[in-house]
Amino acid sequence: MLRKLMGEDQEPLVTYLLEESAINLFILGDIENFGMSTEFMDIWGDFDENGDYQGVLLRYNDFFILYSKENEFDAKVFEDVLKSHGKVECISGKASTIERFIQSASMRPQSVKLQYYVGLRNYVNERFRESTSEAKKGSVKDVDDVAVLLNTIEEFGGMSQTAVDGIKRELEKGGARLYLIKEGSKVVATARSAAENSRSAMIVGVATDPAYRNNGLASACMIKLCKELLEEGKEICLFYDNPRAGSIYRALGFQDVGMWTMAKDIEF
């Protein structure tokens, strides 16, 4: 049985999500920062005959996250939600869940991207204890300049105004923080957190202008950002699909959490 979740569902939902807290970082962060329902966010739960969760679907603007611990959810009821929404830029989740959903539903994504998902819980590299770097903490007023950088890098695939506005909203609400390095007024390297909550944070948007690569600039942003998060006792997670980037993250102490899939540009 599917139903839209409201405020009274928050405590049992969070209990269910915490069984795989790292995988559910985005959903937990959005609930903590925005509540159970806003103009830009909704959550649905799929329940078995005993009233236990089989799966959860979160909408954030036109982006969706699907989670199921045992992958025994009803794919059709979630597909009906996507169809009723209309535009679906992306549905993502742990790889086994999204794979089952795609196989069971009639939807067809235009692209499917598989990524490594890694996490960091504590200082395992002395570089995190260093604080002398040119990376500076950014703010909402820097987001447009960061978007200019990210739009020049192919793997980011361009940033819509909706995405830029979402970053600004997260920074304003305290669900994200941003570090960057500038050359004059130009942002040449950056890293930011997203979906922050009292337990954890996701690292996203790690990038360096191609003309400034191989100088450790993105790593400098990462170190400043991760140091601040670790000092607050937060677990840090991130995605990657580039082996070179993966070697950098692993050298900093990140360890495997699982695999994550993003299915984009959905057609029904």
C-alpha positions as CSV (number, residue, x, y, z in Angstrom):
1,M,0.0,0.0,0.0
2,L,1.3,3.4,-1.0
3,R,0.6,6.7,0.8
4,K,2.0,10.1,1.0
5,L,3.9,10.6,4.3
6,M,3.2,13.5,6.7
7,G,4.6,14.9,9.9
8,E,3.3,12.1,12.2
9,D,5.2,9.6,10.0
10,Q,8.6,11.2,10.5
11,E,9.8,9.3,13.6
12,P,9.1,5.7,12.3
13,L,10.4,6.7,8.8
14,V,13.7,8.0,10.2
15,T,14.0,4.7,12.3
16,Y,13.7,2.7,9.1
17,L,16.1,4.9,7.1
18,L,18.8,4.7,9.9
19,E,19.1,1.0,9.3
20,E,21.3,2.0,6.3
21,S,22.1,5.6,7.4
22,A,25.0,6.2,4.9
23,I,22.9,5.1,1.9
24,N,20.0,7.3,3.1
25,L,22.1,10.4,3.8
26,F,20.2,12.5,1.2
27,I,16.7,11.5,2.5
28,L,17.7,12.0,6.1
29,G,19.2,15.3,5.4
30,D,16.2,16.6,3.5
31,I,13.8,15.5,6.3
32,E,15.9,17.2,9.0
33,N,16.3,20.4,7.0
34,F,12.9,20.8,5.3
35,G,10.4,18.5,7.2
36,M,8.1,16.0,5.5
37,S,6.5,18.1,2.9
38,T,7.1,21.4,1.2
39,E,6.4,23.0,-2.2
40,F,9.6,21.4,-3.6
41,M,9.7,18.1,-1.6
42,D,7.3,15.2,-1.0
43,I,7.8,11.7,0.5
44,W,5.8,8.5,-0.1
45,G,6.0,5.2,1.7
46,D,5.1,1.7,0.4
47,F,3.9,-0.6,3.2
48,D,3.3,-4.4,3.4
49,E,0.2,-6.0,4.9
50,N,1.7,-5.7,8.4
51,G,2.2,-1.9,8.0
52,D,6.0,-2.2,7.7
53,Y,8.0,-0.2,5.2
54,Q,8.8,-1.8,1.9
55,G,10.2,1.3,0.2
56,V,10.4,5.1,0.3
57,L,10.3,7.6,-2.6
58,L,11.4,11.2,-2.1
59,R,10.8,14.0,-4.6
60,Y,13.0,17.1,-4.5
61,N,11.9,19.3,-7.4
62,D,12.1,17.0,-10.4
63,F,14.6,14.7,-8.8
64,F,13.6,11.5,-7.0
65,I,15.4,9.1,-4.7
66,L,14.1,5.6,-4.2
67,Y,15.0,3.4,-1.2
68,S,14.2,-0.1,-0.1
69,K,16.1,-2.1,2.4
70,E,15.1,-5.5,1.1
71,N,14.1,-4.5,-2.5
72,E,10.6,-6.0,-2.0
73,F,8.7,-2.8,-2.9
74,D,5.8,-2.5,-5.3
75,A,7.4,-0.9,-8.4
76,K,4.1,0.0,-10.0
77,V,2.9,2.3,-7.2
78,F,6.1,4.3,-7.3
79,E,6.0,4.4,-11.1
80,D,2.5,5.8,-10.9
81,V,3.8,8.7,-8.7
82,L,6.5,9.5,-11.3
83,K,4.0,9.4,-14.1
84,S,1.6,11.8,-12.2
85,H,4.5,14.2,-11.6
86,G,5.3,14.4,-15.3
87,K,8.8,15.7,-15.6
88,V,11.4,13.4,-14.0
89,E,15.0,14.5,-14.5
90,C,16.5,11.7,-12.5
91,I,15.7,8.8,-10.1
92,S,18.5,7.5,-8.1
93,G,19.3,5.1,-5.2
94,K,21.4,2.2,-4.3
95,A,22.2,0.2,-7.4
96,S,20.3,-3.0,-6.5
97,T,17.1,-1.0,-5.8
98,I,17.2,1.1,-9.0
99,E,18.1,-2.0,-11.1
100,R,15.0,-3.8,-9.8
101,F,12.8,-0.7,-10.3
102,I,13.9,-0.3,-14.0
103,Q,13.3,-4.1,-14.6
104,S,9.9,-4.0,-13.0
105,A,8.5,-0.7,-14.3
106,S,7.6,0.4,-17.8
107,M,9.7,3.5,-17.6
108,R,12.8,3.8,-19.7
109,P,15.7,6.1,-18.7
110,Q,17.7,7.8,-21.5
111,S,20.9,7.2,-19.5
112,V,21.9,5.1,-16.5
113,K,25.0,6.0,-14.6
114,L,26.6,3.6,-12.0
115,Q,28.8,5.2,-9.4
116,Y,31.0,4.2,-6.4
117,Y,29.7,5.3,-3.0
118,V,32.4,5.8,-0.3
119,G,32.5,7.2,3.2
120,L,34.8,8.7,5.8
121,R,34.2,8.6,9.6
122,N,37.4,9.9,11.1
123,Y,40.9,11.4,10.6
124,V,43.1,8.7,8.9
125,N,45.3,11.1,7.0
126,E,47.5,13.8,8.5
127,R,46.6,16.1,5.6
128,F,43.2,16.7,7.4
129,R,45.1,18.3,10.3
130,E,46.6,20.9,8.0
131,S,44.8,24.2,7.9
132,T,47.2,26.3,5.8
133,S,45.6,26.3,2.4
134,E,44.3,28.9,0.0
135,A,40.8,27.4,0.0
136,K,38.3,29.8,1.5
137,K,34.7,29.2,2.7
138,G,32.1,30.5,0.2
139,S,28.6,31.7,0.6
140,V,25.4,32.1,-1.4
141,K,26.9,35.0,-3.4
142,D,29.6,32.7,-4.8
143,V,27.2,30.0,-6.2
144,D,26.7,31.6,-9.6
145,D,30.5,31.8,-10.1
146,V,30.8,28.2,-9.0
147,A,28.1,27.2,-11.5
148,V,30.1,28.9,-14.3
149,L,33.1,26.6,-13.4
150,L,30.9,23.5,-13.2
151,N,29.3,24.3,-16.5
152,T,32.7,24.2,-18.2
153,I,33.3,20.6,-17.0
154,E,31.8,17.8,-19.1
155,E,31.1,15.3,-16.4
156,F,28.8,17.7,-14.6
157,G,26.6,17.9,-17.7
158,G,25.5,21.5,-17.2
159,M,23.6,23.0,-14.3
160,S,20.0,24.1,-14.7
161,Q,18.7,27.2,-12.9
162,T,16.7,24.9,-10.7
163,A,19.9,23.2,-9.5
164,V,21.6,26.5,-8.9
165,D,18.7,27.7,-6.9
166,G,18.7,24.5,-4.9
167,I,22.3,25.0,-3.9
168,K,21.5,28.5,-2.7
169,R,18.6,27.3,-0.7
170,E,20.6,24.6,1.0
171,L,23.3,27.1,1.9
172,E,20.8,29.5,3.3
173,K,19.1,26.7,5.3
174,G,22.4,25.4,6.7
175,G,22.2,22.1,4.9
176,A,25.3,22.7,2.9
177,R,28.7,24.5,3.0
178,L,31.0,25.6,0.2
179,Y,34.8,25.9,-0.2
180,L,36.5,27.4,-3.2
181,I,39.8,28.8,-4.6
182,K,39.8,31.9,-6.8
183,E,42.2,33.3,-9.3
184,G,41.2,37.0,-9.2
185,S,37.4,36.9,-9.5
186,K,37.3,33.5,-11.2
187,V,36.5,30.3,-9.3
188,V,39.1,27.7,-10.3
189,A,38.5,24.9,-7.8
190,T,35.6,24.0,-5.5
191,A,34.0,21.4,-3.3
192,R,30.8,21.6,-1.3
193,S,28.6,19.5,1.0
194,A,25.0,18.7,0.5
195,A,22.1,17.1,2.4
196,E,23.9,17.8,5.7
197,N,22.2,16.6,8.9
198,S,23.2,16.1,12.5
199,R,24.8,12.8,11.7
200,S,26.3,13.1,8.2
201,A,27.1,15.1,5.0
202,M,27.6,14.4,1.4
203,I,30.5,15.8,-0.6
204,V,29.5,17.0,-4.1
205,G,30.7,19.3,-6.8
206,V,34.4,18.6,-6.5
207,A,36.0,20.3,-9.5
208,T,39.0,22.1,-10.8
209,D,39.2,24.3,-13.9
210,P,41.1,22.2,-16.5
211,A,43.7,24.9,-16.9
212,Y,44.6,24.7,-13.2
213,R,44.6,20.9,-12.7
214,N,47.4,18.8,-11.1
215,N,48.1,21.5,-8.5
216,G,46.1,19.9,-5.6
217,L,43.5,22.7,-5.6
218,A,40.4,20.4,-5.4
219,S,42.1,18.4,-2.7
220,A,42.8,21.6,-0.8
221,C,39.1,22.4,-0.9
222,M,38.2,18.9,0.1
223,I,40.6,18.9,3.1
224,K,39.2,22.1,4.4
225,L,35.6,21.0,4.0
226,C,36.1,17.5,5.4
227,K,38.2,18.8,8.3
228,E,35.3,21.0,9.4
229,L,32.7,18.2,9.0
230,L,34.8,15.7,10.9
231,E,35.4,18.1,13.8
232,E,31.6,18.2,14.1
233,G,31.5,14.4,14.4
234,K,29.8,13.9,11.0
235,E,30.2,10.9,8.7
236,I,31.1,12.0,5.2
237,C,30.1,10.3,2.0
238,L,30.6,10.9,-1.7
239,F,30.0,9.4,-5.2
240,Y,32.6,9.0,-7.9
241,D,32.9,7.2,-11.2
242,N,36.3,8.5,-12.3
243,P,39.1,6.1,-11.3
244,R,41.6,9.0,-10.9
245,A,39.2,10.8,-8.6
246,G,38.6,7.6,-6.7
247,S,42.4,7.2,-6.0
248,I,42.5,10.7,-4.5
249,Y,39.5,10.0,-2.2
250,R,40.8,6.6,-1.1
251,A,44.2,8.2,-0.3
252,L,42.3,10.5,2.0
253,G,40.8,7.6,3.8
254,F,37.4,7.1,2.2
255,Q,36.1,3.5,2.2
256,D,33.5,1.6,0.3
257,V,29.8,2.0,1.2
258,G,28.2,0.5,-1.9
259,M,27.2,1.3,-5.5
260,W,24.7,4.0,-6.5
261,T,22.7,4.4,-9.7
262,M,21.3,7.5,-11.4
263,A,18.7,7.0,-14.1
264,K,18.1,10.2,-16.1
265,D,15.6,11.7,-18.5
266,I,12.8,9.2,-17.8
267,E,10.3,8.3,-20.5
268,F,7.1,6.3,-19.8
